Amino acid sequence: MSFPRVNGLRSIEFGTVGEFRDRLNSLVLAGKKRATAGILEWDYKSEGEEIETVGELLAVLNSEGSQIATIKATKVEVRKFSEVPDEFALAEGEGDLTGEDFRESHHRYWSKLGLNISEETQIVLLYFDLVVKPENESGL
């Protein structure tokens, strides 16, 4: 099952529905969150979803499935979990200051979701820019 298309764009949802997603979306809208990570096997292959491409516009969805913003992919990499760089951790804007911080917090999060993460797990690192905020979205 692929991610829904909203207003002609492929969509993206940060975190899990509810308070966590609201917090992450707030970071995106404030320009503090400029990257996100997904597990290649779980978030892409099992969903039949292609990896984002540089220049692609994505509709950011809230917990109700409504578009709240548009982001543009600026850099996309696939790396082993053990190789997530400090640069990415800082761009993700979730309080991790190093790749090691990222690995600790994300291992904990993904494990709570029942996912088995190893040092070899392939992670999609998506860097992006906020291009349209909610007040500028047409039809929202």
FENUR-V211517 format. One record per helix or strand of 3 or more residues. SS is the DSSP state (alpha for helix, beta for strand). FROM is the first residue (numbers start at 1). TO is the last residue. If there is no record, write none. Layout:
BEGIN
((SS	FROM	TO) (SS	FROM	TO))
END
This chain:
BEGIN
((beta	9	12) (alpha	19	29) (beta	35	39) (alpha	40	45) (beta	57	61) (beta	67	80) (alpha	81	83) (alpha	86	92) (alpha	99	112) (beta	122	132) (alpha	134	136))
END
